[in-house]
Amino acid sequence: MAERAGVSRSAASRAINNTIHVSPATRRAVERAVRELGYVPNVTAQALARQKVGAVVLAASHDNAELLGDPFMGQVVVGITTALENTELDLKLLLCHPERGHDRVRRMLRRPRADGVMVMALRGDDPLQHMVDASGLPAVYGGRPLHGRPDWYVDVDNRGGGRTAAEHLVALGHRRVATIAGPADSHAAVARLEGVTDALSVAHLDPSLVEHADFTRDGGAQAMERLLRREPAIDAVTAASDNMAVGALHTLRLHGRRVPQDVAVVGFDDLPIAQLAQPALTTVQQPIRSLGYEMARILLAVVDGGTPSSLLLPTRLVVRESAPAPG
């Protein structure tokens, strides 16, 4: 069949990808051969011709292998895969322990294993950030690192969200507002605490009732226990994650505190657990799926030679039974 057209499969491929001008007759002959041969462009070959691998990495810094099963990270991955679904790029997931496995991470980030990297969950002066910088790969950060300013990032308005949570509690009339903050080496946690402090300071309330935890339910439960020992008269709590807020609800029940009658509680994230909590959790919603989608979109633009801008996504308050609006 190829001989009748006068063009072989490989010749068809070369002609199609050649940038020189060809005569109309030659082009028609090539197109006819392509149709007869059922030619399909080889994605791997195209990637090699562009000096691209055809894969991107989502790298997260964490010492808990269960991070990738967390609902927050799951929503990020859904957003990323949605942005990649019309491309030929594979997504590789990489969990980087802050103290171990650095050689494996360096190998994964070294060309030609990936075309670019998306980075999540950085903590403090994180080795992962330095490895990404050293790799020379295009990189987009999900959330800003605590140190340095990356060329590209997608973040949410964490400070504004923290402020909104505290302002809601103040508007409800609460005066002993405690905070379960996230880790002090997390940019998101620091920004959320700053927002809470802003709102309480403007209202001339004490912003010092703070305990830090690790964004988990157990961490939130333990932090709530410490807060009640420090100040039994707490009448409201804002937590830097829904998981920690649910842990706080558990501790408050153990101490016989009714929510919201005795203590109002506000979380942050709007994960599915917020609606399933008893009572359902008032929380600051951040667009988690959009965070992943925009990270991938920006990375694709950078890999293709574009110069996209970083993004700061908005948050909004979702009012439910744990801190209801005045009736």
C-alpha positions in Angstrom: 0.0 0.0 0.0 2.8 2.4 0.9 4.6 1.5 -2.4 1.5 2.4 -4.4 1.5 5.9 -2.8 5.2 6.2 -3.4 5.8 7.1 0.3 6.8 4.9 3.2 5.5 5.3 6.7 8.8 6.8 7.9 8.9 9.1 4.9 5.4 10.3 5.7 6.5 11.1 9.2 9.5 13.0 8.0 7.6 15.0 5.5 4.9 16.0 7.9 7.3 17.2 10.5 9.6 18.9 8.1 9.5 22.7 8.2 10.5 23.3 4.6 7.9 24.2 1.9 6.7 21.4 -0.3 4.8 21.5 -3.5 1.0 21.0 -3.4 1.4 17.7 -5.4 3.9 16.3 -2.9 1.8 17.4 0.1 -1.3 15.6 -1.4 0.7 12.5 -2.0 2.0 12.5 1.6 -1.5 13.1 3.0 -2.9 10.3 0.9 -0.2 7.9 2.2 -0.9 9.0 5.7 -4.6 8.2 5.4 -3.9 4.8 3.7 -1.3 3.8 6.3 -3.4 4.9 9.3 -0.3 6.9 10.5 -0.5 8.2 14.1 2.2 10.6 15.4 4.4 8.9 18.0 4.1 10.9 21.2 7.4 9.8 22.6 9.2 10.7 19.4 7.6 14.1 19.4 8.6 14.7 23.0 12.2 13.7 22.2 12.2 16.1 19.2 11.1 18.9 21.5 13.6 17.7 24.1 10.7 16.9 26.5 10.0 13.8 28.5 6.2 13.9 28.6 5.9 13.8 32.4 5.5 16.2 35.3 6.0 15.6 39.0 3.9 16.5 42.0 6.3 16.6 44.9 5.2 17.0 48.5 7.4 17.3 51.6 6.1 15.3 54.4 7.2 12.6 57.0 3.8 10.8 56.8 3.3 8.4 53.8 -0.5 8.8 54.3 -0.3 12.4 53.1 -1.3 11.4 49.6 -4.5 9.8 51.0 -5.5 13.0 52.8 -8.7 14.5 51.3 -7.0 17.9 50.8 -4.2 16.3 48.7 -6.8 14.2 46.9 -8.6 17.3 45.8 -5.3 18.9 44.6 -4.6 15.8 42.5 -8.1 15.9 41.0 -7.5 19.5 39.9 -4.1 18.7 38.4 -5.3 15.7 36.5 -8.2 17.7 35.1 -5.8 20.3 33.7 -3.6 17.5 32.2 -6.4 15.3 30.8 -6.2 16.9 27.3 -2.4 16.6 27.2 0.0 13.6 26.7 1.7 14.3 30.0 2.0 11.7 32.7 1.8 12.7 36.4 4.4 11.3 38.8 3.8 11.6 42.5 6.8 12.0 44.8 6.6 12.1 48.6 9.8 13.6 50.1 10.7 13.0 53.7 12.3 16.1 55.2 15.2 14.2 56.5 15.5 11.0 54.4 15.5 9.8 50.8 17.1 12.9 49.3 19.1 11.0 46.8 16.0 9.4 45.4 14.3 12.8 45.1 17.3 14.3 43.3 17.2 11.4 40.8 13.6 11.9 40.1 14.0 15.7 39.6 17.0 15.3 37.4 16.5 15.8 33.7 15.4 13.9 31.6 13.0 12.3 34.0 10.5 15.2 34.1 9.6 18.4 32.2 8.5 20.3 35.3 7.5 20.0 38.9 4.7 21.1 41.2 5.6 21.5 44.9 3.4 21.1 47.9 3.5 21.1 51.7 6.9 22.8 52.2 8.0 23.3 55.8 10.5 25.8 57.0 13.9 25.8 55.2 12.8 22.7 53.4 15.5 20.5 51.6 12.9 19.8 48.8 12.8 23.5 47.9 16.6 23.5 47.5 16.5 20.3 45.4 13.9 21.8 43.1 15.9 25.0 42.7 19.0 22.9 41.9 17.2 20.8 39.4 16.7 23.6 37.0 13.2 22.3 36.2 10.3 24.7 35.7 8.6 24.7 39.1 5.2 25.9 40.4 4.6 26.0 44.1 1.2 25.2 45.7 1.3 27.7 48.5 4.3 29.9 49.0 7.3 28.6 50.9 8.1 30.2 54.3 11.5 31.4 52.9 12.2 32.9 49.5 9.8 33.9 46.7 9.4 31.4 43.8 9.0 32.6 40.2 5.6 30.8 40.0 3.1 29.9 42.7 -0.6 29.4 43.3 -1.7 30.2 46.8 -5.0 31.1 48.6 -5.7 34.2 50.7 -4.8 32.5 54.0 -4.4 35.7 55.9 -7.7 37.0 54.7 -9.3 33.7 55.5 -8.0 33.7 59.0 -9.3 37.3 59.4 -12.7 36.3 58.2 -13.0 33.4 60.6 -12.2 35.6 63.6 -14.3 38.5 62.5 -17.3 36.1 62.3 -16.8 35.0 65.9 -16.4 38.6 67.1 -19.6 39.6 65.2 -21.4 36.8 67.1 -20.4 38.4 70.4 -17.6 36.1 71.5 -14.8 37.7 73.6 -12.5 34.8 74.7 -11.5 33.6 71.2 -8.8 30.9 71.1 -6.8 29.8 68.1 -5.5 26.3 67.1 -2.8 27.3 64.7 -0.9 25.1 62.3 2.8 24.4 62.4 4.9 27.5 62.9 7.2 26.5 60.0 4.3 26.5 57.5 3.6 29.7 55.5 -0.1 28.9 55.3 -0.4 28.4 59.1 1.6 31.6 59.8 -0.6 33.6 57.5 -3.9 32.2 58.9 -2.7 33.0 62.4 -1.8 36.6 61.3 -5.3 37.0 60.0 -6.9 35.9 63.2 -4.5 38.2 65.2 -5.5 41.1 62.9 -9.2 40.7 63.5 -8.9 40.2 67.3 -6.5 43.1 67.7 -8.9 45.4 65.8 -11.7 44.3 68.1 -9.4 45.0 71.2 -9.5 41.3 72.2 -6.6 39.2 73.4 -5.0 37.3 70.5 -2.5 35.4 72.6 -4.7 32.3 73.3 -2.8 30.2 70.7 -1.7 26.6 70.6 0.0 25.0 67.6 -0.7 21.6 66.1 0.0 19.6 63.0 -3.2 20.0 60.9 -4.5 16.6 62.1 -7.5 15.6 64.2 -5.3 14.3 67.0 -3.3 17.4 67.0 -6.4 19.6 67.2 -7.8 17.5 70.1 -4.6 17.9 72.1 -4.3 21.6 71.3 -7.9 22.1 72.5 -7.0 20.3 75.8 -4.1 22.6 76.4 -6.2 25.7 75.6 -8.9 24.7 78.1 -6.2 24.2 80.8 -4.9 27.7 80.1 -8.3 29.4 79.9 -11.4 27.5 80.9 -13.6 30.5 80.0 -12.9 30.2 76.2 -16.1 30.9 74.3 -14.9 30.4 70.7 -12.2 28.7 68.8 -10.8 29.1 65.3 -8.7 26.3 63.9 -6.3 26.4 60.9 -7.8 23.2 59.4 -11.0 21.3 59.4 -9.2 18.2 60.7 -8.0 20.2 63.8 -11.4 21.7 64.3 -13.0 18.3 64.4 -10.4 17.2 66.9 -11.4 20.3 69.0 -15.0 19.3 68.8 -14.2 15.9 70.3 -12.3 17.4 73.2 -15.0 20.0 73.9 -17.6 17.1 74.1 -15.3 15.3 76.6 -15.3 18.3 78.8 -19.1 18.8 78.6 -18.9 21.9 76.5 -21.8 22.4 74.1 -21.1 23.6 70.5 -22.1 26.3 69.7 -24.0 27.2 72.9 -20.9 27.2 75.1 -18.1 27.4 72.6 -18.4 28.3 68.9 -15.9 26.6 66.5 -14.7 27.7 63.0 -12.4 25.6 60.8 -10.5 26.1 57.6 -10.6 24.2 54.2 -14.2 23.0 53.8 -13.3 19.4 53.4 -16.1 16.8 53.3 -15.5 16.2 57.0 -16.8 19.7 57.8 -20.3 18.7 56.7 -20.2 15.3 58.4 -19.0 16.7 61.8 -21.4 16.9 64.7 -22.4 19.7 64.7 -21.6 20.6 61.0 -18.6 22.8 60.9 -18.6 26.5 60.0 -15.4 26.9 58.1 -13.4 29.0 55.7 -13.6 27.5 52.3 -10.5 27.5 50.1 -10.8 26.4 46.4 -8.6 23.3 46.8 -9.4 21.7 43.4 -8.8 25.0 41.7 -5.4 25.2 43.5 -4.3 22.0 41.8 -5.8 23.0 38.4 -4.1 26.4 38.3 -0.7 24.9 39.4 -0.8 22.5 36.4 -2.1 25.2 34.0 0.7 27.5 35.0 3.3 24.7 34.7 2.1 23.8 31.3 2.5 27.4 30.2 6.0 27.6 31.6 7.1 24.3 30.0 5.8 25.6 26.6 7.9 28.8 27.0 5.3 31.1 28.3 5.5 33.7 31.1 2.3 33.2 33.2 1.6 35.1 36.4 1.3 33.7 39.9 -2.1 33.5 41.4 -3.7 34.2 44.8 -7.1 32.5 45.1 -9.9 33.8 47.3 -11.5 32.2 50.3 -15.0 32.5 51.7 -16.8 31.8 54.9 -19.3 28.8 54.9 -21.6 29.2 57.9 -23.0 26.0 59.5 -24.1 24.8 63.0 -20.8 25.1 64.9 -20.9 28.9 64.7 -24.3 29.8 63.1 -25.2 33.3 62.1 -27.6 35.1 64.5 -31.1 33.9 63.9 
